[in-house]
Amino acid sequence: MSERPNSIFVPIDYVRELRASGQIDKADAFLTYFADMHDDEWYGFPFYAKRWHVDPQTAQQWINEFSNQISIYFATWQIVNDSHCHAVSAKV
């Protein structure tokens, strides 16, 4: 049995924002980066630059932005989880 779940939870609102602003390639890059992160696949900036057809500096900027968006996404879920748990506990 795999230790990882068979599902992947993606910050789709960020992807939609990118697509709505015409940044479709960047949205696709985020999805591939997120999937790589989920699957524990590690690559360098030159790899992503080639994969996304951008220069290495742009790949680095995107990855930094992606990392920030992923942190916000999971931090939000932690806050929601904590808040919900406290609310449920208060009802006891």
Backbone atoms as SQL, in Angstrom:
CREATE TABLE atoms (id INTEGER PRIMARY KEY, chain TEXT, resi INTEGER, resn TEXT, atom TEXT, x REAL, y REAL, z REAL);
INSERT INTO atoms VALUES
  (1, 'A', 1, 'MET', 'N', 0.845, -1.177, 0.000),
  (2, 'A', 1, 'MET', 'CA', 0.000, 0.000, 0.000),
  (3, 'A', 1, 'MET', 'C', 0.892, 1.243, 0.000),
  (4, 'A', 2, 'SER', 'N', 0.531, 2.211, -0.778),
  (5, 'A', 2, 'SER', 'CA', 1.263, 3.468, -0.851),
  (6, 'A', 2, 'SER', 'C', 1.036, 4.288, 0.414),
  (7, 'A', 3, 'GLU', 'N', 2.096, 4.949, 0.876),
  (8, 'A', 3, 'GLU', 'CA', 1.966, 5.803, 2.053),
  (9, 'A', 3, 'GLU', 'C', 1.287, 7.124, 1.715),
  (10, 'A', 4, 'ARG', 'N', 1.348, 7.519, 0.450),
  (11, 'A', 4, 'ARG', 'CA', 0.724, 8.775, 0.028),
  (12, 'A', 4, 'ARG', 'C', -0.716, 8.528, -0.367),
  (13, 'A', 5, 'PRO', 'N', -1.558, 9.511, -0.136),
  (14, 'A', 5, 'PRO', 'CA', -2.946, 9.354, -0.584),
  (15, 'A', 5, 'PRO', 'C', -3.011, 9.345, -2.110),
  (16, 'A', 6, 'ASN', 'N', -4.068, 8.789, -2.625),
  (17, 'A', 6, 'ASN', 'CA', -4.246, 8.738, -4.075),
  (18, 'A', 6, 'ASN', 'C', -4.843, 10.019, -4.623),
  (19, 'A', 7, 'SER', 'N', -5.091, 10.973, -3.769),
  (20, 'A', 7, 'SER', 'CA', -5.632, 12.257, -4.209),
  (21, 'A', 7, 'SER', 'C', -4.602, 13.338, -3.951),
  (22, 'A', 8, 'ILE', 'N', -4.804, 14.439, -4.632),
  (23, 'A', 8, 'ILE', 'CA', -3.931, 15.586, -4.436),
  (24, 'A', 8, 'ILE', 'C', -4.824, 16.814, -4.298),
  (25, 'A', 9, 'PHE', 'N', -4.598, 17.569, -3.249),
  (26, 'A', 9, 'PHE', 'CA', -5.357, 18.790, -3.002),
  (27, 'A', 9, 'PHE', 'C', -4.533, 19.963, -3.508),
  (28, 'A', 10, 'VAL', 'N', -5.075, 20.688, -4.461),
  (29, 'A', 10, 'VAL', 'CA', -4.348, 21.754, -5.146),
  (30, 'A', 10, 'VAL', 'C', -5.011, 23.097, -4.869),
  (31, 'A', 11, 'PRO', 'N', -4.210, 24.141, -4.643),
  (32, 'A', 11, 'PRO', 'CA', -4.787, 25.477, -4.487),
  (33, 'A', 11, 'PRO', 'C', -5.317, 25.989, -5.829),
  (34, 'A', 12, 'ILE', 'N', -6.466, 25.496, -6.217),
  (35, 'A', 12, 'ILE', 'CA', -7.023, 25.760, -7.546),
  (36, 'A', 12, 'ILE', 'C', -7.390, 27.224, -7.739),
  (37, 'A', 13, 'ASP', 'N', -7.677, 27.946, -6.652),
  (38, 'A', 13, 'ASP', 'CA', -8.001, 29.365, -6.800),
  (39, 'A', 13, 'ASP', 'C', -6.811, 30.133, -7.363),
  (40, 'A', 14, 'TYR', 'N', -5.596, 29.760, -6.957),
  (41, 'A', 14, 'TYR', 'CA', -4.391, 30.399, -7.490),
  (42, 'A', 14, 'TYR', 'C', -4.243, 30.086, -8.977),
  (43, 'A', 15, 'VAL', 'N', -4.476, 28.838, -9.350),
  (44, 'A', 15, 'VAL', 'CA', -4.397, 28.433, -10.758),
  (45, 'A', 15, 'VAL', 'C', -5.424, 29.213, -11.580),
  (46, 'A', 16, 'ARG', 'N', -6.625, 29.342, -11.059),
  (47, 'A', 16, 'ARG', 'CA', -7.674, 30.092, -11.770),
  (48, 'A', 16, 'ARG', 'C', -7.310, 31.564, -11.920),
  (49, 'A', 17, 'GLU', 'N', -6.715, 32.148, -10.885),
  (50, 'A', 17, 'GLU', 'CA', -6.281, 33.549, -10.973),
  (51, 'A', 17, 'GLU', 'C', -5.243, 33.720, -12.075),
  (52, 'A', 18, 'LEU', 'N', -4.285, 32.805, -12.133),
  (53, 'A', 18, 'LEU', 'CA', -3.262, 32.879, -13.178),
  (54, 'A', 18, 'LEU', 'C', -3.894, 32.764, -14.561),
  (55, 'A', 19, 'ARG', 'N', -4.772, 31.799, -14.728),
  (56, 'A', 19, 'ARG', 'CA', -5.424, 31.608, -16.030),
  (57, 'A', 19, 'ARG', 'C', -6.268, 32.819, -16.410),
  (58, 'A', 20, 'ALA', 'N', -7.003, 33.360, -15.453),
  (59, 'A', 20, 'ALA', 'CA', -7.872, 34.513, -15.731),
  (60, 'A', 20, 'ALA', 'C', -7.065, 35.732, -16.149),
  (61, 'A', 21, 'SER', 'N', -5.832, 35.820, -15.660),
  (62, 'A', 21, 'SER', 'CA', -4.994, 36.965, -16.022),
  (63, 'A', 21, 'SER', 'C', -4.130, 36.671, -17.247),
  (64, 'A', 22, 'GLY', 'N', -4.422, 35.566, -17.945),
  (65, 'A', 22, 'GLY', 'CA', -3.721, 35.240, -19.178),
  (66, 'A', 22, 'GLY', 'C', -2.397, 34.518, -18.981),
  (67, 'A', 23, 'GLN', 'N', -2.102, 34.104, -17.758),
  (68, 'A', 23, 'GLN', 'CA', -0.834, 33.432, -17.462),
  (69, 'A', 23, 'GLN', 'C', -1.019, 31.907, -17.464),
  (70, 'A', 24, 'ILE', 'N', -1.479, 31.411, -18.583),
  (71, 'A', 24, 'ILE', 'CA', -1.803, 29.993, -18.701),
  (72, 'A', 24, 'ILE', 'C', -0.559, 29.124, -18.560),
  (73, 'A', 25, 'ASP', 'N', 0.549, 29.538, -19.167),
  (74, 'A', 25, 'ASP', 'CA', 1.785, 28.759, -19.062),
  (75, 'A', 25, 'ASP', 'C', 2.268, 28.690, -17.615),
  (76, 'A', 26, 'LYS', 'N', 2.136, 29.794, -16.905),
  (77, 'A', 26, 'LYS', 'CA', 2.545, 29.825, -15.498),
  (78, 'A', 26, 'LYS', 'C', 1.620, 28.944, -14.658),
  (79, 'A', 27, 'ALA', 'N', 0.333, 28.956, -14.960),
  (80, 'A', 27, 'ALA', 'CA', -0.622, 28.095, -14.252),
  (81, 'A', 27, 'ALA', 'C', -0.265, 26.627, -14.469),
  (82, 'A', 28, 'ASP', 'N', 0.049, 26.270, -15.699),
  (83, 'A', 28, 'ASP', 'CA', 0.446, 24.892, -15.999),
  (84, 'A', 28, 'ASP', 'C', 1.755, 24.537, -15.295),
  (85, 'A', 29, 'ALA', 'N', 2.683, 25.499, -15.247),
  (86, 'A', 29, 'ALA', 'CA', 3.953, 25.286, -14.554),
  (87, 'A', 29, 'ALA', 'C', 3.709, 25.019, -13.069),
  (88, 'A', 30, 'PHE', 'N', 2.796, 25.780, -12.480),
  (89, 'A', 30, 'PHE', 'CA', 2.476, 25.572, -11.069),
  (90, 'A', 30, 'PHE', 'C', 1.944, 24.159, -10.835),
  (91, 'A', 31, 'LEU', 'N', 1.052, 23.720, -11.697),
  (92, 'A', 31, 'LEU', 'CA', 0.475, 22.384, -11.529),
  (93, 'A', 31, 'LEU', 'C', 1.536, 21.293, -11.640),
  (94, 'A', 32, 'THR', 'N', 2.467, 21.434, -12.573),
  (95, 'A', 32, 'THR', 'CA', 3.525, 20.428, -12.692),
  (96, 'A', 32, 'THR', 'C', 4.463, 20.499, -11.490),
  (97, 'A', 33, 'TYR', 'N', 4.778, 21.708, -11.037),
  (98, 'A', 33, 'TYR', 'CA', 5.631, 21.866, -9.859),
  (99, 'A', 33, 'TYR', 'C', 4.963, 21.253, -8.625),
  (100, 'A', 34, 'PHE', 'N', 3.673, 21.525, -8.444),
  (101, 'A', 34, 'PHE', 'CA', 2.933, 21.005, -7.300),
  (102, 'A', 34, 'PHE', 'C', 2.892, 19.476, -7.336),
  (103, 'A', 35, 'ALA', 'N', 2.669, 18.910, -8.510),
  (104, 'A', 35, 'ALA', 'CA', 2.651, 17.448, -8.654),
  (105, 'A', 35, 'ALA', 'C', 4.029, 16.864, -8.349),
  (106, 'A', 36, 'ASP', 'N', 5.088, 17.526, -8.819),
  (107, 'A', 36, 'ASP', 'CA', 6.446, 17.068, -8.511),
  (108, 'A', 36, 'ASP', 'C', 6.684, 17.089, -7.003),
  (109, 'A', 37, 'MET', 'N', 6.253, 18.160, -6.347),
  (110, 'A', 37, 'MET', 'CA', 6.406, 18.270, -4.900),
  (111, 'A', 37, 'MET', 'C', 5.646, 17.134, -4.214),
  (112, 'A', 38, 'HIS', 'N', 4.432, 16.899, -4.644),
  (113, 'A', 38, 'HIS', 'CA', 3.597, 15.841, -4.063),
  (114, 'A', 38, 'HIS', 'C', 4.248, 14.472, -4.223),
  (115, 'A', 39, 'ASP', 'N', 4.892, 14.246, -5.353),
  (116, 'A', 39, 'ASP', 'CA', 5.504, 12.949, -5.655),
  (117, 'A', 39, 'ASP', 'C', 6.958, 12.849, -5.194),
  (118, 'A', 40, 'ASP', 'N', 7.431, 13.850, -4.434),
  (119, 'A', 40, 'ASP', 'CA', 8.816, 13.878, -3.929),
  (120, 'A', 40, 'ASP', 'C', 9.847, 13.825, -5.053),
  (121, 'A', 41, 'GLU', 'N', 9.571, 14.503, -6.141),
  (122, 'A', 41, 'GLU', 'CA', 10.521, 14.603, -7.247),
  (123, 'A', 41, 'GLU', 'C', 11.188, 15.968, -7.157),
  (124, 'A', 42, 'TRP', 'N', 12.525, 15.968, -7.095),
  (125, 'A', 42, 'TRP', 'CA', 13.271, 17.210, -6.891),
  (126, 'A', 42, 'TRP', 'C', 14.101, 17.530, -8.130),
  (127, 'A', 43, 'TYR', 'N', 13.922, 18.730, -8.657),
  (128, 'A', 43, 'TYR', 'CA', 14.669, 19.181, -9.826),
  (129, 'A', 43, 'TYR', 'C', 15.175, 20.592, -9.565),
  (130, 'A', 44, 'GLY', 'N', 16.182, 21.002, -10.333),
  (131, 'A', 44, 'GLY', 'CA', 16.754, 22.332, -10.167),
  (132, 'A', 44, 'GLY', 'C', 16.110, 23.359, -11.084),
  (133, 'A', 45, 'PHE', 'N', 16.506, 24.610, -10.862),
  (134, 'A', 45, 'PHE', 'CA', 15.981, 25.705, -11.680),
  (135, 'A', 45, 'PHE', 'C', 16.232, 25.483, -13.171),
  (136, 'A', 46, 'PRO', 'N', 17.431, 25.013, -13.577),
  (137, 'A', 46, 'PRO', 'CA', 17.652, 24.801, -15.014),
  (138, 'A', 46, 'PRO', 'C', 16.677, 23.785, -15.619),
  (139, 'A', 47, 'PHE', 'N', 16.363, 22.735, -14.864),
  (140, 'A', 47, 'PHE', 'CA', 15.408, 21.734, -15.354),
  (141, 'A', 47, 'PHE', 'C', 14.048, 22.372, -15.598),
  (142, 'A', 48, 'TYR', 'N', 13.556, 23.116, -14.589),
  (143, 'A', 48, 'TYR', 'CA', 12.241, 23.740, -14.734),
  (144, 'A', 48, 'TYR', 'C', 12.251, 24.814, -15.819),
  (145, 'A', 49, 'ALA', 'N', 13.340, 25.540, -15.929),
  (146, 'A', 49, 'ALA', 'CA', 13.431, 26.561, -16.977),
  (147, 'A', 49, 'ALA', 'C', 13.255, 25.918, -18.354),
  (148, 'A', 50, 'LYS', 'N', 13.932, 24.802, -18.561),
  (149, 'A', 50, 'LYS', 'CA', 13.818, 24.104, -19.845),
  (150, 'A', 50, 'LYS', 'C', 12.412, 23.535, -20.023),
  (151, 'A', 51, 'ARG', 'N', 11.876, 22.949, -18.978),
  (152, 'A', 51, 'ARG', 'CA', 10.550, 22.331, -19.038),
  (153, 'A', 51, 'ARG', 'C', 9.461, 23.356, -19.330),
  (154, 'A', 52, 'TRP', 'N', 9.608, 24.557, -18.744),
  (155, 'A', 52, 'TRP', 'CA', 8.587, 25.595, -18.878),
  (156, 'A', 52, 'TRP', 'C', 8.897, 26.595, -19.990),
  (157, 'A', 53, 'HIS', 'N', 10.027, 26.421, -20.658),
  (158, 'A', 53, 'HIS', 'CA', 10.426, 27.297, -21.764),
  (159, 'A', 53, 'HIS', 'C', 10.597, 28.746, -21.303),
  (160, 'A', 54, 'VAL', 'N', 11.273, 28.905, -20.161),
  (161, 'A', 54, 'VAL', 'CA', 11.595, 30.235, -19.630),
  (162, 'A', 54, 'VAL', 'C', 13.064, 30.230, -19.233),
  (163, 'A', 55, 'ASP', 'N', 13.614, 31.417, -18.939),
  (164, 'A', 55, 'ASP', 'CA', 15.003, 31.464, -18.497),
  (165, 'A', 55, 'ASP', 'C', 15.087, 31.022, -17.027),
  (166, 'A', 56, 'PRO', 'N', 16.281, 30.585, -16.577),
  (167, 'A', 56, 'PRO', 'CA', 16.420, 30.093, -15.200),
  (168, 'A', 56, 'PRO', 'C', 16.019, 31.115, -14.128),
  (169, 'A', 57, 'GLN', 'N', 16.257, 32.387, -14.383),
  (170, 'A', 57, 'GLN', 'CA', 15.868, 33.414, -13.409),
  (171, 'A', 57, 'GLN', 'C', 14.340, 33.459, -13.259),
  (172, 'A', 58, 'THR', 'N', 13.624, 33.366, -14.365),
  (173, 'A', 58, 'THR', 'CA', 12.159, 33.343, -14.309),
  (174, 'A', 58, 'THR', 'C', 11.683, 32.095, -13.580),
  (175, 'A', 59, 'ALA', 'N', 12.305, 30.956, -13.864),
  (176, 'A', 59, 'ALA', 'CA', 11.937, 29.718, -13.166),
  (177, 'A', 59, 'ALA', 'C', 12.134, 29.879, -11.664),
  (178, 'A', 60, 'GLN', 'N', 13.228, 30.504, -11.266),
  (179, 'A', 60, 'GLN', 'CA', 13.487, 30.725, -9.841),
  (180, 'A', 60, 'GLN', 'C', 12.429, 31.645, -9.228),
  (181, 'A', 61, 'GLN', 'N', 12.081, 32.709, -9.933),
  (182, 'A', 61, 'GLN', 'CA', 11.047, 33.626, -9.438),
  (183, 'A', 61, 'GLN', 'C', 9.706, 32.908, -9.303),
  (184, 'A', 62, 'TRP', 'N', 9.354, 32.136, -10.302),
  (185, 'A', 62, 'TRP', 'CA', 8.085, 31.403, -10.259),
  (186, 'A', 62, 'TRP', 'C', 8.069, 30.427, -9.090),
  (187, 'A', 63, 'ILE', 'N', 9.153, 29.676, -8.917),
  (188, 'A', 63, 'ILE', 'CA', 9.206, 28.689, -7.838),
  (189, 'A', 63, 'ILE', 'C', 9.104, 29.370, -6.480),
  (190, 'A', 64, 'ASN', 'N', 9.748, 30.511, -6.316),
  (191, 'A', 64, 'ASN', 'CA', 9.616, 31.254, -5.060),
  (192, 'A', 64, 'ASN', 'C', 8.166, 31.674, -4.833),
  (193, 'A', 65, 'GLU', 'N', 7.515, 32.146, -5.884),
  (194, 'A', 65, 'GLU', 'CA', 6.102, 32.521, -5.786),
  (195, 'A', 65, 'GLU', 'C', 5.234, 31.292, -5.510),
  (196, 'A', 66, 'PHE', 'N', 5.515, 30.198, -6.202),
  (197, 'A', 66, 'PHE', 'CA', 4.756, 28.964, -5.988),
  (198, 'A', 66, 'PHE', 'C', 4.897, 28.496, -4.537),
  (199, 'A', 67, 'SER', 'N', 6.110, 28.538, -4.028),
  (200, 'A', 67, 'SER', 'CA', 6.361, 28.121, -2.648),
  (201, 'A', 67, 'SER', 'C', 5.551, 28.962, -1.671),
  (202, 'A', 68, 'ASN', 'N', 5.512, 30.257, -1.908),
  (203, 'A', 68, 'ASN', 'CA', 4.735, 31.153, -1.051),
  (204, 'A', 68, 'ASN', 'C', 3.244, 30.820, -1.129),
  (205, 'A', 69, 'GLN', 'N', 2.733, 30.609, -2.325),
  (206, 'A', 69, 'GLN', 'CA', 1.317, 30.279, -2.495),
  (207, 'A', 69, 'GLN', 'C', 0.967, 28.939, -1.835),
  (208, 'A', 70, 'ILE', 'N', 1.859, 27.978, -1.929),
  (209, 'A', 70, 'ILE', 'CA', 1.637, 26.675, -1.298),
  (210, 'A', 70, 'ILE', 'C', 1.625, 26.828, 0.225),
  (211, 'A', 71, 'SER', 'N', 2.539, 27.636, 0.753),
  (212, 'A', 71, 'SER', 'CA', 2.569, 27.885, 2.204),
  (213, 'A', 71, 'SER', 'C', 1.279, 28.532, 2.681),
  (214, 'A', 72, 'ILE', 'N', 0.806, 29.515, 1.933),
  (215, 'A', 72, 'ILE', 'CA', -0.454, 30.185, 2.284),
  (216, 'A', 72, 'ILE', 'C', -1.603, 29.184, 2.265),
  (217, 'A', 73, 'TYR', 'N', -1.641, 28.354, 1.239),
  (218, 'A', 73, 'TYR', 'CA', -2.709, 27.364, 1.089),
  (219, 'A', 73, 'TYR', 'C', -2.768, 26.426, 2.293),
  (220, 'A', 74, 'PHE', 'N', -1.622, 25.850, 2.644),
  (221, 'A', 74, 'PHE', 'CA', -1.624, 24.895, 3.752),
  (222, 'A', 74, 'PHE', 'C', -1.783, 25.579, 5.105),
  (223, 'A', 75, 'ALA', 'N', -1.261, 26.785, 5.264),
  (224, 'A', 75, 'ALA', 'CA', -1.454, 27.527, 6.517),
  (225, 'A', 75, 'ALA', 'C', -2.929, 27.836, 6.719),
  (226, 'A', 76, 'THR', 'N', -3.600, 28.186, 5.641),
  (227, 'A', 76, 'THR', 'CA', -5.034, 28.464, 5.728),
  (228, 'A', 76, 'THR', 'C', -5.786, 27.227, 6.189),
  (229, 'A', 77, 'TRP', 'N', -5.442, 26.070, 5.635),
  (230, 'A', 77, 'TRP', 'CA', -6.117, 24.839, 6.049),
  (231, 'A', 77, 'TRP', 'C', -5.838, 24.517, 7.513),
  (232, 'A', 78, 'GLN', 'N', -4.635, 24.819, 7.989),
  (233, 'A', 78, 'GLN', 'CA', -4.320, 24.585, 9.398),
  (234, 'A', 78, 'GLN', 'C', -5.175, 25.481, 10.286),
  (235, 'A', 79, 'ILE', 'N', -5.332, 26.738, 9.882),
  (236, 'A', 79, 'ILE', 'CA', -6.168, 27.676, 10.641),
  (237, 'A', 79, 'ILE', 'C', -7.622, 27.209, 10.648),
  (238, 'A', 80, 'VAL', 'N', -8.126, 26.804, 9.492),
  (239, 'A', 80, 'VAL', 'CA', -9.504, 26.311, 9.400),
  (240, 'A', 80, 'VAL', 'C', -9.680, 25.076, 10.286),
  (241, 'A', 81, 'ASN', 'N', -8.734, 24.165, 10.222),
  (242, 'A', 81, 'ASN', 'CA', -8.802, 22.951, 11.030),
  (243, 'A', 81, 'ASN', 'C', -8.804, 23.288, 12.524),
  (244, 'A', 82, 'ASP', 'N', -7.884, 24.143, 12.954),
  (245, 'A', 82, 'ASP', 'CA', -7.814, 24.526, 14.368),
  (246, 'A', 82, 'ASP', 'C', -9.095, 25.205, 14.820),
  (247, 'A', 83, 'SER', 'N', -9.584, 26.116, 14.016),
  (248, 'A', 83, 'SER', 'CA', -10.802, 26.851, 14.346),
  (249, 'A', 83, 'SER', 'C', -11.996, 25.907, 14.471),
  (250, 'A', 84, 'HIS', 'N', -12.101, 24.997, 13.523),
  (251, 'A', 84, 'HIS', 'CA', -13.211, 24.041, 13.543),
  (252, 'A', 84, 'HIS', 'C', -13.122, 23.134, 14.777),
  (253, 'A', 85, 'CYS', 'N', -11.940, 22.661, 15.063),
  (254, 'A', 85, 'CYS', 'CA', -11.737, 21.783, 16.217),
  (255, 'A', 85, 'CYS', 'C', -12.112, 22.502, 17.513),
  (256, 'A', 86, 'HIS', 'N', -11.694, 23.766, 17.655),
  (257, 'A', 86, 'HIS', 'CA', -12.037, 24.543, 18.853),
  (258, 'A', 86, 'HIS', 'C', -13.545, 24.761, 18.948),
  (259, 'A', 87, 'ALA', 'N', -14.183, 25.035, 17.830),
  (260, 'A', 87, 'ALA', 'CA', -15.634, 25.254, 17.827),
  (261, 'A', 87, 'ALA', 'C', -16.373, 23.983, 18.230),
  (262, 'A', 88, 'VAL', 'N', -15.919, 22.853, 17.715),
  (263, 'A', 88, 'VAL', 'CA', -16.540, 21.574, 18.062),
  (264, 'A', 88, 'VAL', 'C', -16.320, 21.276, 19.548),
  (265, 'A', 89, 'SER', 'N', -15.116, 21.517, 20.033),
  (266, 'A', 89, 'SER', 'CA', -14.809, 21.270, 21.446),
  (267, 'A', 89, 'SER', 'C', -15.648, 22.141, 22.365),
  (268, 'A', 90, 'ALA', 'N', -15.947, 23.346, 21.932),
  (269, 'A', 90, 'ALA', 'CA', -16.739, 24.274, 22.740),
  (270, 'A', 90, 'ALA', 'C', -18.185, 23.816, 22.864),
  (271, 'A', 91, 'LYS', 'N', -18.629, 22.987, 21.928),
  (272, 'A', 91, 'LYS', 'CA', -20.020, 22.510, 21.930),
  (273, 'A', 91, 'LYS', 'C', -20.223, 21.323, 22.874),
  (274, 'A', 92, 'VAL', 'N', -19.141, 20.790, 23.410),
  (275, 'A', 92, 'VAL', 'CA', -19.241, 19.594, 24.267),
  (276, 'A', 92, 'VAL', 'C', -19.940, 19.878, 25.551);
